[in-house]
Amino acid sequence: MLRALRNTGIVVIYQTPDLAVLWAQNVPAEWSQGDIIGKTDGEFLSGPMADRIAELKRGVLASGQPEKLEFHEGVEHGGRWYDMWIDADTGDDDEIAGLVTTMVEVTDRKRREQTLRTLLREVSHRSKNLLAIIQSIATQTGRTASGIDSFLDRFRGRLHSLASSQDLVTSSNWRGAMLSELVEGQVGRFREDDDGSVRFEGVDVHLNPNAALHIGLALHELVVNSMSHGALSRPGGHALLTASLAPLGADGGAPSLILTWSEPAGAAGRPERKDFASVALERVVPLSLDGTARFDVSEERLAYRLEVPAPNFEAG
């Protein structure tokens, strides 16, 4: 039986009624320095856990009833987890001759459980954030829509924009998205032939998930607005998106990302300044990023400038 146990990795320890180890198999190396035969729990286990286990064993000796314990050893090094069973060994006369302690290491399972709990908390947090964004979009869209059909058309477009950005974030295991990929995805939804009508120039940075979702929404509004009122509504029209890093401030802090959308406007290209687009571009997006924005429209040019603080991205 001992030879068979050796191949299973299951720890089995037999102790006399005074809790001295009589024999043991598969004892972890960190316990068995110099062998544990003849030792009690406090001599090969550490601290309060050794006292807890010894107390349980004395209870089993007194009652004859088995006990089970989840046992964590070696906390200072990350530790190992074990499922532990303590059983009384009774003879033919029903007298307790000793204790059999069986332990199975479950460290990998516990770490998977911890990882899963962490992921579930993260998913819950991000889901709440996403729902808050959707609620904001629905509220603001409803305030400016002329009717249910107008609301549904604009709301669907904004949800599709959000979904496109979310796909990039999800495909990166929630690490975020590259700015260039975000631009390509948002522009490509409307300019599938890659006609070069929207040109991206400057630095390419990695946006965190929150920044990717909100900057994606800003890009959607800029493209839709331009196709409805601005340069992209006319044959041969074009727009330019530039990305640059602001110079370091006097405090030496990390530089911000400066995004600038620029396009020829003309009198026919002036957008409605009180619709959702202007609210999203001037309030919702910058506030969500702790940044600032400026939306300037003249007879000749439309320009949108968004300053994104350093915590929202990583420069390449």
N, C-alpha and C positions, 0 to 999 in steps of 0.2 A: 504494500500500500504506500509506503514512504517513497519507493522508487517511482510509483505512478504519480504521486503528488509533486515530485520534483519537476515533472514535465508540464505541470499545469500553471505554475506561477502562483497558485493559491497558498497563502500563508496559513500554517496550522501550528498552534502552540499548545502544548499540554502542560498544565501546572498542578502542583499538589495543593491541598487545601490551605496551606500557608502561603500560596501564590508564588512559590519558587518554580522556575521553569524546569521541567523534567526532560522534555525533548521538544524540538522545534524543526520545522521544515520551511524552506523558502523565505527565511527571515530577511528583510531588506538590509542591504549592506551597511547603511548608516546606523542600524541598530546593533549589528552583530560583531562590532569590533571587539576582538578578544573572546567571542562566543557569549551567548546569553544563558547558557545552561547554569542553573542554580541561582539566577538573578530574579528579582521581582520587577514589576512593571516600572517602578520609579527609578530603577537602575539602568534601563535601556530606552525608556520613553522620556519625554521632556515635560516639565512644568505641570500646569493645571490639568492638562489632558490625561497625564499619567494618574493623577489623583482621581479624576472622574472615572476612568476605566477601572481602577482598583476598587472604587466604591461599588460600581456595578457588579464586579466579580464577587465581592463579598455578599452582595444581595442575592446573587444566584446561588452561592454556597448555602445561604440561610434558607432560601425558599425552594430551591430546586427548579425554579422557573427560568426559561431562557430569556436572554435580553439581546436587543439589537441596537447598534449604534453606528452613526456615520462619523467617521474618525478622520481628522485632519492632522497630519504630522509635518513638522518642518516648515512652519509658516514663514520664517524669515528668508527662505530660499524659494518661495513660491509654493513649496509644499507638495505633498501627495495626499490624495483622498482614498479612504478605504471604507467599504461596508464591512462591519464587524458583527459576528454572531458569537455569543457566549453561551455555552451549554454545560450543564452539570454532567459529569460522568459517574453514573451510579452502578454499583455492583449488584450481584444477585440478591444481597440482603437489603437492597434499596438504600444503602448508605452511600453518601457522596464520596467518591474516591479522589476526585480531582475536577479540573475544568478543562474543556476543550474550547479554544478560541480560534475561530476561522475568519480570515480576512481576505477580501478580494479588492485589488486596487481598481478604483474607478476614476482615476485622475483625468483621463481623456474625456470621459463622459461629463464630468463636472465642468471641465473647461469648455466643452461644447455648449453645455447649458448656460454657462456664464456669457459666452459669446452670443448665444441666441437671445438671452435677456437683454444684452446691450443693444443688439440689432433691433429688437422689438421696441425698446424705448426710443431708439433713433428714428425708426419708421413712424412711431406714434407722434413724435415731435415734428418730424417733417410733414406728416400728413396734416397735422393741425395748421402748420404754416401754410401749406398749399390750400387748404380749405379757407383760410383767412384771406388769401389772395383772391380766390374765386369769389368769395362773398363780396370783397371790395369791388372786383370787376363787375359783378352783377348789379351792385348798388349804383355805382357810377354810370354804368351803361343805361340802367333804367331811368336815371334822372335826366338824361339827354335824348332818350329815344322818343321819336314822334308817335310810335305805336308799337303794337306787339310784334308785327313783322319786322320792323326796323330793329327792335330790341333783339329778336332771335337771330337775325342776320349778323349783327355786330357782335353779339355775345358768343355765337358759335365761332366766329373768326378769332376772337381773343382766346377762347378755350383751345382752339387748334394751335394757336401760337404757343400757349402755355404747355400744351402736350408735346410740341416739337422740342422745346427747350428741356422739358422733363425727360424725354427720351435720351437726350445727350447726357444728362446728369445720371440717369439710371445705368446707362451703358458703361459709365466710368466708375461703377460701384459707389455712387453718391459722392465722388470726389469733386464733381463740377464739370466744367467744359472749357475748351479753348475758345477764345473770342472769335477766331477765324471760322471755326466750325459753327458757332452760334450765328454769325452773320450769314454764312452760306446756307444754313438751314432756314432762317427766317426769310431771307431774300428769295431763296429757291422755291418757296411755296407759291410765289407770285410771278417770278421771272424764270420759269423752268428752262427756257432756251439759253440761259446764261449769256444774255446779250450785252453784258458789260455796262448796263445802264446804271448799276450801283457798283461803285469801285471802293474797295477797302485797302487802305494804306496805313503803314505805321507798325507799331509793336504788336506782337501777338502774346497775350497773357492767358494764364489759366485762372478762370473765374470760379469762385466757390459756388455751391448749389444755389444759395439765395441770390447772389449776383447774377448767375446765369439766367434764372427765371425772370428777374425784373428787367435786366438789360434786354433779354429776348422780347419781353413785352414792349419795351420802348422801341426796339427795332421794328416790331410789327406795326406799331402806331405810325412810325415815321414813313414806312413803306406804303401803308394803306392811305395815309394822308396825302403822300406825294402822288399816288396813282389816282386819287380822287380829285385833288385840287392843285397839285404842283407839277414839278418837272416831268415826272413819270406818266402823267396823264397826256402828254403830248408826244408825237413821233420824234424820235431822236433825243428825247429828254434824258438827263442823267443826274445822278447824285453822287456825292463823295462822302465816305465815312473815314475819318482819320483817328488813329489812336496813338497817344504819346504819353510819356511819363513826365509829370510836372517836376521842375527843379526842386531840390531839397529846400525846405524852409529854413528859417533862421535857427529853429530848434533842432535841426538835423534829423527830423523824423523821416520815415519812409515816404517816397514820392507817391502822389496820387496818380490814378489813371485818368487822362482827359480824353473823352470821346466827343468828336465833333461831326455832326451831320450837316452838310451844306449842299444847297441846290439853288439854281436860278428859280425865281418865283414869278414875278410879273403880276399885274393886277388880277388876272384870272386865277392865279395860283394861291391866293391868300386863304388859309384855312379858317374854319370857325374856331375862334380862340376860347370859347366856353364849352366845347364839347369834351367828351371823355379823353380824347387824344391829348389835349392841352393839360387836363387834370392829371393824367397818368404821367406825362412827360415832365411837368413842372412840380408836381407834388408827390404822387404815389411812389414813383421810381426813386427819386433822390432821397425821400424820407426813409424808404426801406433799406437804403444803402448807407445811411448817415452821410450822404453827400449833398451836393448842390447842383442846380440846373438853371440854365437860362435859355429861353426860347425867343428868338428875335425874328421878326418878320418885317420886311420892307417891301417897297414896290419892286425891287430888283432881286432880292435874295432872301431865302429862308435859312436860318442857321440855328441849330440846337447844340448846346454844349452841356455835357454831363461830366461832373467831376466825381470820381469813384475813389474813396479812401482806400489805403493800402490793405486793411484787413480783409477786403473783399476779393483779393486776387493775389496771385504769385507771378512775378515777372519771370520770363524765361531765362 
